[in-house]
């Protein structure tokens, strides 16, 4: 595409606050929703009665589904959400009836280092302050639901332990939607008999809760109730599983989640409808928005853009093997986005990367480094090739910065198309919104018309080890898999209990195709170690642990909350990105 003229771009918050939003009733009508299918949360947000929509449109064919993913993340950012929103705006600009379905941000990253997830520049969804803060209370519902179960579990232990639970087998922590490393390991029940049974436990961040994963994978209220009842909490002293149904808390947990089951409708800067629902992490969980939101979007639009967390080896692999398996649908095109700067970093040796702070590295990589770029493109090639293994067309987008050079963009384009991408197109959506993605939107429309032969990476009946090895070898590029004693024991236990038919949700670092964050680019000659395997029976997957996984992030020395404040005269938020 011809490079669009540059423009001054204020901060994300300034752009969002300067935008005049339309009443959500108008946005709903534009998306084909009836007013009777809405529950208003003020003027600019509404919950959607998904049952009513899906019933009304049950005979309408689903629209095309586009999954946006990326090369392996770096601290410099690849702009996956910016790409998703900009591509969606671009589809509407070229005359297509498109819909957007994304995850809700977590307060932990918002106040930490990553920031929010409303997009950026002129490729945003609004109201961005609401989306990045409390929104409609869905994450609060997840937290309270999860912690009700925690309280019920400790209460049962205190009142004589009628379920014969072995406290050392309890795998259910408490949750809070903040980065707070001091809560990773705690002791509860101190202060005497009336305060419960003392035991070691901890906190996870709320979006790592199995309740959040269930919200994203449930297909209706009945399925939500069934999944809530299957949550595995612990084992008895004689090795029998103990679930939320055994604890008699699953019904109350479902009641607390009934409103959160409904997707929320908001709008883009260009006045197009956007569905926001669920927010599971893509390392410990599957990292995709809800099946319900995808199904509603596919009925309302001829094209639906959704986004998978982290890189294609993480959220997108899990979208294919978990979300699509339970949702009964498949993508018509996958978009793998990248930046020139990120690919240069993937071409650098770890020893050199570690010399720089993130800001120093960002500045260093603005300069031409053709050797690093040529090596780093191998990472992008791996992700494109991996997505094609699922039998769907792939488009590569290059999220272009002002300092990127034409020869760098052309090098990526040639390599991406040579390794199987249907097209490789630069986009400039941060600066120009949908106008910066029109060529990419047309490339995606063309790719959606190509033949597809969607297939899962492994069948349900494969063994646990066969499923793990299918992912490790075919997606990560490992030479093989090594199982630690704890993992071997869990495989035997889960197979005996009949859990071996569940899909696999690998828990690993998002910063490398491998399990080792220091291995950049396209690593070769490594084996994947499986430390442990845990069961999320409510969500419906097993998650092997590849090394130490943090389910409670910490704050940096310079967290984002330091810059957030409020103008007490106007009530306007300041410093939120």
C-alpha positions as CSV (number, residue, x, y, z in Angstrom):
1,X,0.0,0.0,0.0
2,X,1.2,3.6,-0.6
3,X,2.5,5.1,2.6
4,X,-0.1,7.5,4.0
5,X,1.0,11.0,5.0
6,X,2.1,11.3,8.7
7,X,-0.2,13.0,11.2
8,X,0.3,14.2,14.8
9,X,-1.1,11.5,17.1
10,X,-2.1,12.6,20.7
11,X,-2.1,10.1,23.5
12,X,-4.6,7.2,23.4
13,X,-6.5,8.8,26.3
14,X,-6.6,12.2,24.6
15,X,-7.9,10.7,21.4
16,X,-10.6,8.7,23.2
17,X,-11.7,11.6,25.4
18,X,-11.9,13.9,22.3
19,X,-14.1,11.5,20.5
20,X,-17.9,12.1,20.5
21,X,-19.5,8.7,21.1
22,X,-22.9,7.7,19.7
23,X,-25.6,6.3,22.0
24,X,-25.2,2.6,22.2
25,X,-28.8,2.2,20.9
26,X,-27.6,3.6,17.6
27,X,-24.5,1.3,17.5
28,X,-26.7,-1.7,18.2
29,X,-29.0,-0.9,15.4
30,X,-26.0,-0.5,13.1
31,X,-24.9,-4.0,14.1
32,X,-28.4,-5.5,13.5
33,X,-29.4,-5.8,17.2
34,X,-32.9,-5.1,18.4
35,X,-33.5,-2.8,21.4
36,X,-35.3,-5.6,23.1
37,X,-32.0,-7.6,23.0
38,X,-30.1,-5.0,25.0
39,X,-29.6,-4.3,28.7
40,X,-28.3,-0.7,29.0
41,X,-25.3,0.1,31.3
42,X,-25.5,3.9,30.8
43,X,-25.4,5.6,27.4
44,X,-22.4,3.9,25.9
45,X,-22.4,0.2,27.0
46,X,-25.0,-2.5,26.9
47,X,-25.2,-6.2,27.7
48,X,-26.5,-8.4,24.9
49,X,-29.2,-11.0,25.4
50,X,-27.3,-13.6,23.3
51,X,-30.0,-16.3,23.6
52,X,-32.5,-13.9,21.9
53,X,-30.1,-13.0,19.2
54,X,-29.0,-16.6,18.4
55,X,-32.6,-17.8,18.4
56,X,-33.8,-14.9,16.1
57,X,-30.9,-15.5,13.7
58,X,-30.6,-19.3,14.0
59,X,-31.3,-19.9,10.3
60,X,-28.9,-17.2,9.1
61,X,-25.5,-18.7,7.9
62,X,-22.5,-17.7,10.0
63,X,-20.2,-15.0,8.6
64,X,-16.5,-15.6,7.9
65,X,-14.3,-15.8,11.0
66,X,-10.8,-14.1,11.1
67,X,-8.4,-14.8,13.9
68,X,-5.7,-12.2,14.5
69,X,-2.5,-13.4,16.2
70,X,1.2,-12.4,16.0
71,X,4.8,-13.3,16.0
72,X,6.4,-14.1,19.3
73,X,5.9,-11.0,21.6
74,X,8.7,-8.7,22.7
75,X,8.6,-5.9,25.3
76,X,8.5,-3.5,22.4
77,X,5.0,-4.7,21.3
78,X,3.5,-5.9,18.1
79,X,0.2,-4.1,18.2
80,X,-2.1,-7.2,18.0
81,X,-5.2,-5.4,19.4
82,X,-4.4,-2.3,17.3
83,X,-4.3,-4.5,14.3
84,X,-7.5,-6.3,15.1
85,X,-9.4,-3.1,15.6
86,X,-7.8,-1.4,12.5
87,X,-8.5,-4.4,10.3
88,X,-12.1,-4.4,11.5
89,X,-12.5,-0.7,10.6
90,X,-10.8,-1.4,7.3
91,X,-13.3,-4.1,6.4
92,X,-16.2,-1.8,7.1
93,X,-14.5,1.0,5.1
94,X,-14.3,-1.3,2.0
95,X,-18.0,-2.0,2.2
96,X,-18.1,-5.2,4.2
97,X,-20.5,-5.9,7.1
98,X,-18.0,-6.7,9.8
99,X,-18.1,-7.4,13.5
100,X,-15.5,-7.4,16.2
101,X,-15.1,-9.7,19.3
102,X,-12.3,-9.0,21.8
103,X,-11.3,-9.9,25.4
104,X,-11.8,-7.5,28.4
105,X,-8.5,-6.1,29.9
106,X,-7.3,-7.0,33.3
107,X,-6.6,-4.3,35.9
108,X,-3.3,-6.0,36.7
109,X,-1.6,-5.1,33.4
110,X,-3.5,-1.8,33.2
111,X,-1.8,-0.6,36.5
112,X,1.4,-2.5,35.8
113,X,3.6,-2.2,32.7
114,X,1.6,-3.5,29.8
115,X,-1.2,-1.0,29.8
116,X,-4.8,-1.6,28.6
117,X,-6.3,-3.4,25.8
118,X,-8.5,-0.9,24.0
119,X,-6.2,-0.6,21.1
120,X,-4.2,2.6,20.5
121,X,-3.9,5.8,18.4
122,X,-6.8,6.0,16.0
123,X,-7.4,2.3,16.2
124,X,-9.3,2.1,19.5
125,X,-12.6,1.0,21.0
126,X,-14.4,3.3,23.4
127,X,-15.2,4.2,26.2
128,X,-11.5,3.2,26.8
129,X,-11.5,4.4,30.4
130,X,-14.5,2.2,31.3
131,X,-13.1,-0.8,29.3
132,X,-9.7,-0.6,31.0
133,X,-11.2,-0.1,34.5
134,X,-14.3,-1.6,36.0
135,X,-16.3,-1.9,32.7
136,X,-19.6,-3.9,33.5
137,X,-18.2,-5.8,36.5
138,X,-17.6,-9.1,34.8
139,X,-14.1,-9.6,36.2
140,X,-15.5,-8.6,39.7
141,X,-18.1,-11.4,39.2
142,X,-15.3,-13.9,38.3
143,X,-13.4,-12.9,41.4
144,X,-16.3,-13.1,43.8
145,X,-17.5,-16.4,42.3
146,X,-14.0,-17.9,42.6
147,X,-13.5,-16.6,46.2
148,X,-16.9,-17.9,47.3
149,X,-15.6,-21.4,46.3
150,X,-12.4,-20.7,48.3
151,X,-14.4,-19.7,51.4
152,X,-16.6,-22.8,51.0
153,X,-13.6,-25.0,50.8
154,X,-11.9,-23.7,53.9
155,X,-15.3,-23.7,55.7
156,X,-15.7,-27.4,54.9
157,X,-12.2,-28.1,56.3
158,X,-13.0,-26.2,59.5
159,X,-16.3,-28.0,60.1
160,X,-14.9,-31.5,60.4
161,X,-13.8,-32.0,56.8
162,X,-16.8,-34.2,55.9
163,X,-15.5,-34.7,52.3
164,X,-12.2,-36.2,53.7
165,X,-10.1,-33.6,51.7
166,X,-6.4,-33.9,51.9
167,X,-5.3,-30.3,52.3
168,X,-2.0,-30.9,50.7
169,X,-3.8,-31.7,47.4
170,X,-5.9,-28.5,47.2
171,X,-5.2,-26.7,43.9
172,X,-7.6,-23.8,44.3
173,X,-6.1,-20.5,45.3
174,X,-7.9,-17.2,45.9
175,X,-7.9,-14.5,43.2
176,X,-7.7,-10.7,42.9
177,X,-7.5,-8.6,39.7
178,X,-4.3,-6.8,40.5
179,X,-0.5,-7.5,40.2
180,X,0.5,-8.3,43.8
181,X,3.5,-10.6,44.1
182,X,3.3,-10.6,47.9
183,X,0.1,-12.7,47.7
184,X,1.7,-15.5,45.7
185,X,2.4,-17.6,48.8
186,X,0.3,-17.0,52.0
187,X,-0.9,-18.9,55.1
188,X,-4.6,-18.8,56.0
189,X,-6.4,-19.9,59.1
190,X,-4.1,-18.3,61.7
191,X,-5.4,-16.9,65.0
192,X,-7.2,-19.8,66.5
193,X,-9.8,-22.5,65.8
194,X,-12.6,-20.1,64.9
195,X,-10.5,-18.7,62.0
196,X,-10.3,-22.0,60.2
197,X,-7.6,-24.6,59.6
198,X,-4.1,-23.2,59.0
199,X,-2.7,-24.1,55.6
200,X,-0.4,-22.7,53.0
201,X,-2.1,-21.3,49.9
202,X,-1.9,-18.2,47.6
203,X,-3.5,-15.8,45.3
204,X,-3.7,-15.8,41.5
205,X,-4.7,-12.9,39.3
206,X,-8.4,-13.0,38.6
207,X,-8.1,-13.6,34.8
208,X,-6.0,-16.7,35.5
209,X,-9.0,-18.2,37.4
210,X,-10.7,-21.3,35.9
211,X,-13.9,-19.4,36.3
212,X,-12.7,-17.0,33.7
213,X,-11.8,-19.8,31.3
214,X,-15.2,-21.3,31.9
215,X,-16.9,-18.0,31.1
216,X,-15.0,-17.9,27.8
217,X,-15.8,-21.5,26.8
218,X,-19.4,-21.9,28.1
219,X,-22.0,-22.0,25.3
220,X,-25.1,-21.1,27.4
221,X,-26.4,-21.0,30.9
222,X,-26.9,-24.8,31.2
223,X,-23.3,-25.4,29.9
224,X,-22.1,-22.8,32.4
225,X,-23.8,-24.6,35.3
226,X,-22.4,-28.0,34.2
227,X,-18.9,-26.6,33.9
228,X,-19.1,-24.9,37.3
229,X,-20.0,-28.3,38.9
230,X,-17.0,-30.1,37.3
231,X,-14.3,-27.8,38.7
232,X,-11.6,-30.0,40.4
233,X,-10.6,-28.6,43.8
234,X,-8.6,-31.3,45.5
235,X,-8.4,-35.0,46.3
236,X,-9.5,-37.1,49.2
237,X,-7.0,-38.9,51.4
238,X,-7.7,-42.0,49.3
239,X,-7.1,-40.2,46.0
240,X,-10.7,-39.5,44.9
241,X,-11.3,-36.1,43.1
242,X,-13.3,-33.5,45.0
243,X,-15.3,-31.0,42.8
244,X,-17.4,-27.9,43.4
245,X,-20.5,-30.1,43.0
246,X,-19.3,-32.2,46.0
247,X,-18.8,-29.0,47.9
248,X,-22.4,-28.0,47.0
249,X,-21.2,-24.5,45.9
250,X,-21.5,-24.8,42.1
251,X,-25.1,-23.6,42.0
252,X,-24.3,-20.4,43.9
253,X,-21.3,-19.8,41.7
254,X,-23.4,-20.0,38.6
255,X,-25.9,-17.5,40.1
256,X,-23.1,-15.0,40.6
257,X,-22.0,-15.5,36.9
258,X,-25.4,-15.4,35.2
259,X,-25.1,-11.7,34.1
260,X,-21.4,-12.0,33.2
261,X,-22.4,-14.7,30.7
262,X,-23.8,-11.9,28.5
263,X,-21.4,-10.1,26.1
264,X,-21.0,-6.3,26.3
265,X,-21.5,-4.1,23.3
266,X,-19.5,-0.9,22.9
267,X,-18.2,1.0,19.8
268,X,-15.1,1.8,17.8
269,X,-13.7,5.3,17.1
270,X,-15.3,5.0,13.6
271,X,-18.7,4.2,15.1
272,X,-18.8,0.4,14.5
273,X,-20.1,-2.1,17.1
274,X,-17.7,-4.1,19.2
275,X,-18.4,-7.1,21.4
276,X,-16.2,-7.5,24.5
277,X,-16.5,-10.6,26.6
278,X,-14.2,-12.6,28.9
279,X,-10.4,-12.2,29.4
280,X,-8.5,-15.4,30.1
281,X,-4.7,-15.2,30.0
282,X,-3.0,-17.1,27.1
283,X,-0.2,-18.7,29.2
284,X,-2.0,-20.6,32.0
285,X,-5.4,-20.5,30.1
286,X,-6.4,-20.4,26.5
287,X,-6.3,-16.7,25.9
288,X,-9.4,-16.0,23.7
289,X,-12.7,-14.1,24.1
290,X,-15.9,-16.0,24.6
291,X,-17.5,-18.6,22.3
292,X,-20.8,-16.8,22.9
293,X,-19.5,-13.5,21.6
294,X,-18.0,-15.2,18.6
295,X,-21.3,-16.9,17.8
296,X,-23.3,-13.7,18.1
297,X,-20.8,-11.8,16.0
298,X,-20.8,-14.4,13.3
299,X,-24.6,-14.2,13.1
300,X,-24.6,-10.4,12.9
301,X,-21.8,-9.8,10.5
302,X,-20.6,-11.2,7.2
303,X,-17.0,-11.0,8.7
304,X,-16.0,-11.3,12.3
305,X,-12.6,-10.3,13.6
306,X,-11.4,-11.9,16.8
307,X,-8.0,-11.9,18.5
308,X,-5.9,-14.6,20.2
309,X,-3.6,-13.8,23.1
310,X,0.2,-13.6,22.8
311,X,1.7,-15.3,19.7
312,X,0.4,-17.9,17.3
313,X,2.0,-20.7,19.3
314,X,0.0,-19.7,22.3
315,X,-3.5,-18.1,21.9
316,X,-4.0,-19.1,18.3
317,X,-3.0,-22.7,18.8
318,X,-5.4,-22.8,21.7
319,X,-8.1,-21.1,19.7
320,X,-7.9,-23.8,17.1
321,X,-7.6,-26.8,19.4
322,X,-9.8,-25.7,22.4
323,X,-12.1,-22.8,21.4
324,X,-13.0,-24.2,18.0
325,X,-13.4,-27.7,19.4
326,X,-16.0,-26.6,22.0
327,X,-17.5,-23.8,19.8
328,X,-18.1,-26.0,16.8
329,X,-16.7,-23.5,14.3
330,X,-13.4,-22.7,12.6
331,X,-11.6,-19.7,11.2
332,X,-11.7,-18.8,7.5
333,X,-8.4,-16.9,7.7
334,X,-5.6,-16.2,10.3
335,X,-3.8,-12.9,10.4
336,X,-0.3,-13.0,11.8
337,X,0.9,-9.5,12.5
338,X,4.4,-8.4,13.3
339,X,6.6,-5.3,13.5
340,X,10.0,-4.7,11.9
341,X,11.5,-3.8,15.2
342,X,10.2,-7.0,16.9
343,X,11.7,-9.1,14.2
344,X,15.0,-7.4,14.5
345,X,15.0,-8.3,18.2
346,X,14.2,-11.9,17.4
347,X,17.4,-11.9,15.3
348,X,19.6,-10.7,18.2
349,X,21.4,-13.1,20.5
350,X,20.1,-13.1,24.0
351,X,23.4,-12.0,25.4
352,X,23.2,-8.8,23.4
353,X,19.5,-8.2,24.2
354,X,20.2,-8.4,27.9
355,X,22.6,-5.5,27.7
356,X,19.9,-3.0,27.0
357,X,16.9,-1.6,28.9
358,X,13.6,-1.8,27.0
359,X,13.8,1.9,26.1
360,X,17.5,1.6,25.0
361,X,16.6,-1.5,22.9
362,X,13.7,0.3,21.2
363,X,16.0,3.2,20.2
364,X,18.8,0.8,19.1
365,X,16.4,-1.1,16.8
366,X,15.1,2.0,15.1
367,X,18.4,1.9,13.1
368,X,18.8,-0.5,10.2
369,X,20.1,-3.9,11.2
370,X,19.6,-6.1,8.1
371,X,21.4,-9.1,9.6
372,X,19.2,-9.1,12.7
373,X,16.0,-8.6,10.6
374,X,16.9,-11.5,8.2
375,X,17.5,-13.8,11.1
376,X,14.4,-12.6,13.1
377,X,12.0,-13.2,10.2
378,X,12.5,-16.9,10.8
379,X,10.2,-16.4,13.9
380,X,7.5,-15.0,11.7
381,X,7.9,-17.8,9.1
382,X,7.5,-20.4,11.9
383,X,4.1,-18.9,12.9
384,X,2.9,-18.6,9.4
385,X,3.8,-22.2,8.7
386,X,2.3,-23.4,12.0
387,X,-1.1,-21.7,11.3
388,X,-1.2,-23.3,7.8
389,X,-1.0,-26.7,9.5
390,X,-4.6,-26.2,10.6
391,X,-5.7,-26.0,7.0
392,X,-6.6,-22.3,6.8
393,X,-5.3,-19.4,4.7
394,X,-2.8,-17.0,6.4
395,X,-2.3,-13.3,5.8
396,X,0.6,-11.4,7.3
397,X,0.3,-7.8,8.3
398,X,3.3,-5.6,9.1
399,X,2.3,-3.0,11.7
400,X,4.3,-0.2,10.3
401,X,6.1,2.5,12.4
402,X,7.1,5.9,10.9
403,X,10.8,5.0,11.2
404,X,10.5,1.7,9.3
405,X,12.2,1.6,5.9
406,X,10.6,0.5,2.7
407,X,13.4,-2.1,2.1
408,X,12.7,-3.6,5.5
409,X,9.0,-3.9,4.9
410,X,9.6,-5.4,1.4
411,X,12.1,-7.9,2.9
412,X,9.4,-9.1,5.3
413,X,6.7,-9.2,2.6
414,X,8.8,-11.4,0.3
415,X,9.8,-13.8,3.0
416,X,6.2,-14.1,4.4
417,X,4.7,-14.8,1.0
418,X,7.5,-17.2,0.1
419,X,6.7,-19.3,3.2
420,X,3.0,-19.6,2.5
421,X,1.2,-16.4,3.4
422,X,-1.6,-15.6,0.9
423,X,-0.5,-11.9,1.2
424,X,1.8,-9.8,3.3
425,X,0.6,-6.2,3.7
426,X,1.8,-3.2,5.7
427,X,-0.8,-1.4,7.9
428,X,-0.8,2.0,9.4
429,X,-3.8,1.8,11.6
430,X,-2.4,3.4,14.8
431,X,-1.9,6.6,12.8
432,X,-4.7,6.4,10.3
433,X,-7.4,4.1,11.7
434,X,-9.3,1.9,9.2
435,X,-7.9,3.9,6.3
436,X,-4.5,2.4,7.1
437,X,-5.8,-1.1,6.7
438,X,-7.9,-1.1,3.5
439,X,-5.4,-3.1,1.5
440,X,-5.0,-5.6,4.3
441,X,-8.8,-5.8,4.6
442,X,-9.1,-6.7,0.9
443,X,-6.3,-9.3,1.3
444,X,-8.2,-10.9,4.2
445,X,-11.5,-10.9,2.2
446,X,-9.6,-12.6,-0.7
447,X,-8.0,-15.1,1.6
448,X,-11.5,-16.0,3.1
449,X,-12.5,-17.1,-0.3
450,X,-9.6,-19.5,-0.7
451,X,-10.3,-23.2,0.0
452,X,-9.8,-24.3,3.6
453,X,-9.5,-27.8,5.1
454,X,-9.6,-27.1,8.8
455,X,-8.3,-29.8,11.1
456,X,-7.3,-30.1,14.7
457,X,-3.7,-30.8,15.6
458,X,-4.7,-34.0,17.4
459,X,-7.8,-36.1,17.9
460,X,-9.8,-36.4,21.2
461,X,-8.8,-40.0,21.5
462,X,-5.1,-39.4,21.4
463,X,-3.2,-40.1,24.6
464,X,-2.1,-37.2,26.9
465,X,1.5,-37.6,25.8
466,X,0.6,-37.8,22.1
467,X,-1.3,-34.5,22.4
468,X,1.5,-32.8,24.3
469,X,4.1,-34.0,21.8
470,X,1.9,-32.9,18.8
471,X,2.1,-29.3,20.1
472,X,5.7,-29.4,21.2
473,X,7.1,-30.9,18.0
474,X,4.8,-29.5,15.4
475,X,4.2,-26.0,16.8
476,X,7.2,-25.2,19.0
477,X,9.7,-27.1,16.8
478,X,11.1,-29.2,19.7
479,X,13.1,-32.4,19.1
480,X,11.0,-34.1,21.8
481,X,9.5,-33.9,25.3
482,X,10.9,-34.9,28.7
483,X,8.5,-35.7,31.5
484,X,9.4,-35.0,35.1
485,X,8.3,-37.6,37.7
486,X,5.4,-35.5,38.9
487,X,4.2,-35.2,35.3
488,X,4.4,-38.9,34.8
489,X,2.4,-39.5,37.9
490,X,-0.3,-37.1,36.8
491,X,-0.5,-38.6,33.3
492,X,-1.1,-42.0,34.9
493,X,-3.7,-40.6,37.4
494,X,-5.6,-38.6,34.8
495,X,-5.7,-41.4,32.3
496,X,-7.1,-43.7,35.0
497,X,-9.7,-41.1,35.9
498,X,-10.8,-40.7,32.3
499,X,-9.4,-37.1,31.8
500,X,-7.1,-38.1,28.9
501,X,-9.8,-37.3,26.3
502,X,-9.5,-33.5,27.1
503,X,-7.6,-31.1,24.9
504,X,-4.3,-29.7,26.1
505,X,-3.6,-26.1,27.1
506,X,0.2,-25.7,27.4
507,X,1.4,-23.3,30.1
508,X,4.7,-21.8,29.0
509,X,6.5,-18.5,28.5
510,X,5.0,-16.3,25.7
511,X,8.4,-14.8,25.0
512,X,9.8,-17.7,22.9
513,X,8.6,-20.4,20.6
514,X,10.2,-22.7,23.1
515,X,9.8,-23.1,26.9
516,X,12.9,-20.9,27.4
517,X,12.4,-17.2,27.1
518,X,16.1,-16.6,26.2
519,X,15.7,-18.7,23.0
520,X,14.6,-16.0,20.4
521,X,13.8,-16.3,16.8
522,X,13.2,-19.9,15.6
523,X,15.0,-22.1,18.2
524,X,16.2,-25.5,17.1
525,X,17.8,-28.5,18.9
526,X,15.8,-28.2,22.2
527,X,13.5,-30.5,24.1
528,X,10.5,-29.4,26.1
529,X,10.4,-30.3,29.8
530,X,7.0,-31.0,31.4
531,X,7.3,-30.3,35.1
532,X,3.7,-31.0,36.1
533,X,0.2,-31.4,34.6
534,X,-3.0,-30.0,36.2
535,X,-6.7,-30.5,35.3
536,X,-9.2,-27.7,34.7
537,X,-12.2,-30.0,34.4
538,X,-14.7,-27.1,34.3
539,X,-13.0,-25.3,31.5
540,X,-12.4,-28.7,29.9
541,X,-8.7,-29.0,29.4
542,X,-5.4,-30.2,31.0
543,X,-2.6,-27.8,31.4
544,X,1.0,-29.0,31.4
545,X,3.5,-26.7,33.1
546,X,6.6,-26.0,31.1
547,X,8.9,-24.6,33.8
548,X,7.8,-22.2,36.5
549,X,4.6,-20.4,35.6
550,X,3.5,-17.2,37.4
551,X,-0.2,-16.9,37.8
552,X,0.2,-13.8,39.9
553,X,2.2,-11.1,38.1
554,X,4.2,-8.5,40.0
555,X,4.7,-4.7,39.6
556,X,7.8,-3.2,38.1
557,X,9.8,-0.4,39.7
558,X,8.0,2.1,37.5
559,X,4.3,0.9,37.4
560,X,1.7,2.6,35.3
561,X,-0.5,3.6,38.3
562,X,2.1,6.3,39.2
563,X,0.9,8.3,36.2
564,X,-2.9,7.9,36.7
565,X,-4.8,10.7,38.4
566,X,-8.0,12.7,38.1
567,X,-8.9,16.3,37.3
568,X,-11.1,17.1,40.3
569,X,-12.7,20.1,38.6
570,X,-13.9,18.1,35.5
571,X,-13.8,14.5,36.8
572,X,-11.7,13.5,33.8
573,X,-9.1,10.8,34.2
574,X,-5.5,11.7,33.4
575,X,-2.4,9.5,32.6
576,X,-4.3,6.3,31.5
577,X,-1.9,5.6,28.6
